[in-house]
Amino acid sequence: MNTAPGEALLAGEAALRLTAFLGVFALMWALETLWPCRPRTLSRRRRWTANLGVLAVDSAAVRALFPTAAVGAAAWAHETGLGILPWLGLPSWVAFLATIITLDLVIYGQHVAFHYVPPLWRVHRMHHTDVDVDVSTGGRFHPVEILLSMVLKAMAVIALGAPAAAVLVFEVLLNATSMFNHANLRLPTALDSVLRWIVVTPDMHRVHHSVVPRETNSNFGFNLPWWDRLFRTYRPAPEAGYDRMRTGLTEFRELEESGLGHLLTQPFRNPRGGRR
């Protein structure tokens, strides 16, 4: 089989991902500065130092343990002829779209599991302890969660026999939409009401970061918004309204909890007063 396309993708994958990340991050930073939705409670400098520090640790861990990440898994599956999609013999464009939609559903299911399985919640809750939600929150995931997610994605990619190009596009889209829907950006209501049928919007995802447990356990989508509606986990707005809602977790609000060291050790420490 000709593996040149997969090899070319692997060679340029890191540069493409970094370029996309920097471009989307800069754009969301500019937009949320011009049209902020909510006032900050902590300085951006303090939060961003920690949040971007977590992102740097995540990136180093993934590159060390999974040098070729999910794209490499797709290239390997292609070489060995594994997967459902090649077996079905679908047209390439159908396989491409099926990969993106299926992987998005997998990530939705993973996100739900990280909320309802107690050991996984201990890892995931660090993401929810950000008392301000903005573009930097989109990369604030504990390294253990990132590594577990990478294992799950690689397994899904191999089972599908997903095209490497589709996997790369999915990962770039997932990173971009995570920064978009975490941005502290106020969209016009009319625009938001249309967009949230196509992509998860900042207001839609902001509900998920509410301190109210029944709101935290809703709106799990990162990229496509359909799964929340299909599986009845969708909430259109917080009960207190967007201006009065509180974000974060009630038991992790001390200033020291926003530091990098506290974020990385958080899964291994018991909160004050239980989970909520």
Backbone torsions as a table, in degrees:
resi	resn	phi	psi	omega
1	MET	NA	152.2	178.4
2	ASN	-85.2	114.1	-178.0
3	THR	-103.7	7.0	-177.3
4	ALA	-56.7	-43.6	179.0
5	PRO	-59.6	-42.3	178.5
6	GLY	-64.1	-41.2	179.2
7	GLU	-64.6	-38.8	178.8
8	ALA	-64.9	-40.5	178.5
9	LEU	-64.2	-42.8	179.5
10	LEU	-63.1	-36.0	-178.8
11	ALA	-67.8	-35.8	-176.9
12	GLY	-104.1	3.0	-173.3
13	GLU	-61.6	-47.3	-176.2
14	ALA	-64.0	-42.5	-179.3
15	ALA	-65.9	-40.7	179.6
16	LEU	-64.7	-44.7	-179.7
17	ARG	-62.9	-42.9	-179.4
18	LEU	-65.7	-43.0	179.5
19	THR	-62.3	-44.5	179.3
20	ALA	-64.0	-42.3	-179.7
21	PHE	-61.1	-50.3	-177.1
22	LEU	-62.9	-39.6	-179.6
23	GLY	-65.8	-47.3	-179.3
24	VAL	-68.8	-40.6	179.5
25	PHE	-60.1	-46.9	-179.9
26	ALA	-62.4	-41.3	-179.9
27	LEU	-64.9	-46.7	-179.7
28	MET	-65.4	-37.6	176.7
29	TRP	-59.1	-46.2	-179.4
30	ALA	-64.9	-44.2	-176.5
31	LEU	-68.1	-41.2	-179.2
32	GLU	-74.1	-19.6	173.8
33	THR	-75.1	-38.6	-179.7
34	LEU	-76.2	-40.8	-176.4
35	TRP	-130.0	68.4	-178.6
36	PRO	-70.2	148.9	178.0
37	CYS	-90.5	-41.4	-175.0
38	ARG	-135.2	147.5	176.2
39	PRO	-70.4	149.9	178.5
40	ARG	-78.9	146.6	173.7
41	THR	-101.7	-23.6	174.5
42	LEU	-120.3	157.3	179.1
43	SER	-65.8	143.3	178.2
44	ARG	-61.6	-36.5	-178.2
45	ARG	-61.1	-44.2	-178.9
46	ARG	-65.8	-47.6	-176.9
47	ARG	-68.1	-44.2	-176.2
48	TRP	-67.8	-33.2	176.8
49	THR	-59.0	-44.6	-179.9
50	ALA	-73.3	-47.4	-176.6
51	ASN	-62.8	-43.7	179.1
52	LEU	-72.9	-27.2	173.6
53	GLY	-64.7	-42.7	175.8
54	VAL	-60.4	-44.0	179.9
55	LEU	-61.0	-39.4	178.7
56	ALA	-65.1	-41.0	177.6
57	VAL	-64.0	-42.3	178.3
58	ASP	-58.2	-48.7	-176.9
59	SER	-62.3	-42.2	179.8
60	ALA	-65.0	-40.7	-179.2
61	ALA	-64.6	-44.1	-179.6
62	VAL	-64.5	-44.6	-178.2
63	ARG	-66.2	-32.4	-179.5
64	ALA	-73.4	-41.7	-174.5
65	LEU	-95.2	-28.8	-179.5
66	PHE	-132.7	73.7	-172.9
67	PRO	-54.9	-34.7	-178.5
68	THR	-105.2	0.3	175.0
69	ALA	51.2	-153.3	-175.4
70	ALA	-68.2	-28.9	178.3
71	VAL	-64.3	-38.4	176.8
72	GLY	-65.0	-37.7	176.5
73	ALA	-62.5	-39.1	178.4
74	ALA	-65.9	-41.5	178.8
75	ALA	-63.9	-40.1	178.5
76	TRP	-65.8	-42.6	178.5
77	ALA	-61.6	-37.4	178.3
78	HIS	-63.9	-43.5	-179.0
79	GLU	-63.3	-37.7	-175.9
80	THR	-92.2	-6.1	178.6
81	GLY	74.3	23.7	-178.4
82	LEU	-85.1	157.8	168.2
83	GLY	115.3	155.0	-178.1
84	ILE	-69.1	-43.2	-174.1
85	LEU	-63.3	-46.1	176.0
86	PRO	-61.9	-36.1	179.4
87	TRP	-64.4	-36.8	178.8
88	LEU	-72.9	-20.1	179.5
89	GLY	66.5	35.9	-177.7
90	LEU	-72.0	152.5	171.7
91	PRO	-56.8	150.6	-173.8
92	SER	-59.3	-37.5	-178.3
93	TRP	-70.3	-32.3	176.9
94	VAL	-69.3	-43.7	178.1
95	ALA	-61.7	-36.5	179.4
96	PHE	-62.8	-51.4	-179.5
97	LEU	-66.5	-40.0	179.8
98	ALA	-62.0	-36.6	178.1
99	THR	-63.5	-49.0	-177.5
100	ILE	-63.0	-44.5	-178.4
101	ILE	-68.4	-42.9	-178.3
102	THR	-67.2	-43.2	178.8
103	LEU	-64.4	-33.9	177.3
104	ASP	-66.0	-38.4	176.0
105	LEU	-64.9	-39.1	177.6
106	VAL	-61.1	-43.7	-179.9
107	ILE	-66.9	-36.7	174.9
108	TYR	-60.0	-48.7	179.5
109	GLY	-62.1	-39.2	177.1
110	GLN	-61.2	-43.0	-178.3
111	HIS	-63.4	-42.4	177.1
112	VAL	-61.3	-44.8	-179.6
113	ALA	-61.3	-38.8	-179.5
114	PHE	-68.3	-15.4	175.5
115	HIS	-90.6	-32.1	-170.1
116	TYR	-105.5	-15.2	176.2
117	VAL	-96.0	113.0	-170.7
118	PRO	-50.3	-47.3	179.3
119	PRO	-63.2	-34.6	178.6
120	LEU	-71.8	-36.4	177.7
121	TRP	-62.1	-38.0	178.6
122	ARG	-58.4	-34.1	178.3
123	VAL	-77.8	-42.4	-173.8
124	HIS	-76.3	-27.5	-171.9
125	ARG	-61.4	-23.6	177.4
126	MET	-55.7	-36.7	177.3
127	HIS	-62.2	-35.3	-175.3
128	HIS	-85.2	-9.1	-178.2
129	THR	-83.1	-0.5	176.1
130	ASP	-68.2	115.6	-176.9
131	VAL	-75.2	-18.9	171.6
132	ASP	-118.5	135.6	179.2
133	VAL	-108.7	120.0	177.7
134	ASP	-149.2	-169.9	-174.0
135	VAL	-56.3	-33.1	-179.2
136	SER	-69.2	-25.3	178.2
137	THR	-64.2	-25.7	-179.5
138	GLY	-63.1	-16.2	177.4
139	GLY	-115.5	9.0	-175.6
140	ARG	-93.0	80.8	176.5
141	PHE	-128.9	139.6	-178.0
142	HIS	-62.6	142.9	180.0
143	PRO	-54.8	-35.4	178.8
144	VAL	-63.0	-41.0	178.3
145	GLU	-64.8	-42.4	-180.0
146	ILE	-61.8	-42.4	-179.3
147	LEU	-68.5	-41.8	176.7
148	LEU	-62.7	-40.5	178.3
149	SER	-63.2	-38.8	-180.0
150	MET	-65.6	-39.4	177.2
151	VAL	-62.1	-45.9	179.9
152	LEU	-62.4	-44.5	179.4
153	LYS	-62.6	-42.5	-179.9
154	ALA	-62.5	-41.0	177.8
155	MET	-63.6	-42.7	179.2
156	ALA	-65.4	-39.9	-179.9
157	VAL	-63.3	-44.3	-179.7
158	ILE	-67.3	-42.2	179.0
159	ALA	-61.4	-37.9	178.6
160	LEU	-75.6	-29.2	-167.5
161	GLY	66.8	42.3	-171.3
162	ALA	-68.3	141.9	174.8
163	PRO	-62.4	136.7	-177.5
164	ALA	-59.3	-38.5	-179.6
165	ALA	-63.6	-38.8	179.3
166	ALA	-67.0	-38.4	179.2
167	VAL	-64.4	-43.6	178.8
168	LEU	-63.4	-44.4	178.0
169	VAL	-61.4	-42.4	179.0
170	PHE	-60.3	-45.8	-177.8
171	GLU	-66.1	-38.6	177.0
172	VAL	-65.3	-43.8	177.8
173	LEU	-62.9	-41.7	-178.9
174	LEU	-62.6	-43.3	177.5
175	ASN	-64.4	-42.1	-178.3
176	ALA	-66.8	-44.9	-178.5
177	THR	-70.7	-29.7	175.5
178	SER	-63.5	-41.0	176.9
179	MET	-69.0	-37.6	179.4
180	PHE	-66.1	-49.5	-173.9
181	ASN	-78.6	-11.2	171.8
182	HIS	-93.7	-9.2	-176.9
183	ALA	-61.1	141.7	176.6
184	ASN	-81.0	62.7	-170.7
185	LEU	-116.7	131.3	176.8
186	ARG	-97.6	111.9	175.9
187	LEU	-93.5	148.8	172.6
188	PRO	-55.6	139.4	-175.5
189	THR	-55.5	-42.0	-179.3
190	ALA	-63.8	-41.0	179.2
191	LEU	-67.4	-43.2	179.5
192	ASP	-61.0	-41.6	-177.6
193	SER	-63.9	-27.5	176.8
194	VAL	-84.2	-46.4	-176.1
195	LEU	-61.7	-35.3	-174.6
196	ARG	-70.8	-2.2	168.7
197	TRP	-86.8	-13.5	-175.4
198	ILE	-113.1	-39.5	-177.4
199	VAL	-146.0	154.7	177.1
200	VAL	-70.6	122.6	-177.4
201	THR	-93.5	164.3	177.7
202	PRO	-56.4	-43.9	179.5
203	ASP	-65.2	-40.0	179.6
204	MET	-62.6	-45.0	-177.6
205	HIS	-77.7	-26.3	-179.6
206	ARG	-59.1	-33.0	176.4
207	VAL	-56.0	-38.2	-177.6
208	HIS	-63.9	-21.0	-178.6
209	HIS	-99.8	13.3	175.8
210	SER	-67.2	151.5	175.3
211	VAL	-74.5	-13.8	-179.6
212	VAL	-77.6	118.3	-173.5
213	PRO	-53.3	-42.6	-178.0
214	ARG	-67.7	-21.1	175.2
215	GLU	-87.5	-36.2	174.3
216	THR	-58.4	-38.1	-178.9
217	ASN	-91.1	50.6	175.9
218	SER	-150.6	169.0	175.7
219	ASN	49.8	60.7	-176.3
220	PHE	-80.8	-14.3	-175.3
221	GLY	-66.1	146.3	173.7
222	PHE	-106.8	-39.1	-171.1
223	ASN	-113.1	-75.3	178.9
224	LEU	-85.5	136.8	-176.0
225	PRO	-89.6	-2.0	-169.7
226	TRP	-71.4	-33.3	-172.9
227	TRP	-64.1	-38.2	179.5
228	ASP	-63.3	-38.6	178.1
229	ARG	-71.1	-41.2	-177.7
230	LEU	-65.2	-41.3	-175.9
231	PHE	-100.2	12.7	172.8
232	ARG	60.5	39.9	174.1
233	THR	-111.3	16.5	-176.1
234	TYR	-90.4	133.3	170.7
235	ARG	-126.1	125.4	-175.3
236	PRO	-70.3	-28.4	-176.1
237	ALA	-163.2	158.4	175.3
238	PRO	-72.0	149.3	-177.9
239	GLU	-62.8	-34.7	-178.4
240	ALA	-82.2	-6.3	-175.1
241	GLY	88.4	155.3	-175.5
242	TYR	-66.1	-31.2	-177.5
243	ASP	-76.9	-27.3	-175.5
244	ARG	-106.7	-9.7	-179.6
245	MET	-64.1	150.9	174.0
246	ARG	-106.2	137.8	178.7
247	THR	-109.4	156.1	-178.5
248	GLY	107.2	-162.9	175.6
249	LEU	-121.5	139.8	-173.4
250	THR	-63.6	-28.6	-174.3
251	GLU	-91.9	-0.7	179.1
252	PHE	-129.8	62.6	-176.0
253	ARG	-116.7	-2.3	178.5
254	GLU	-66.0	149.9	-176.6
255	LEU	-57.5	-38.7	-177.6
256	GLU	-62.7	-24.7	-178.5
257	GLU	-69.4	-11.8	179.6
258	SER	-89.6	-0.2	178.5
259	GLY	-81.1	154.7	-175.8
260	LEU	-59.6	-45.2	-178.8
261	GLY	-61.3	-41.9	179.5
262	HIS	-67.7	-34.9	179.0
263	LEU	-64.8	-44.4	-176.2
264	LEU	-70.9	-28.7	-179.2
265	THR	-95.0	-4.1	-173.5
266	GLN	-56.1	-41.9	-179.9
267	PRO	-61.4	-19.4	-174.9
268	PHE	-102.3	7.2	178.2
269	ARG	-119.6	144.3	177.6
270	ASN	-83.7	133.5	178.2
271	PRO	-74.4	166.2	177.1
272	ARG	-81.6	123.4	173.9
273	GLY	83.3	20.6	175.8
274	GLY	89.4	-167.6	-174.0
275	ARG	-65.8	-42.0	-176.5
276	ARG	-115.7	NA	NA
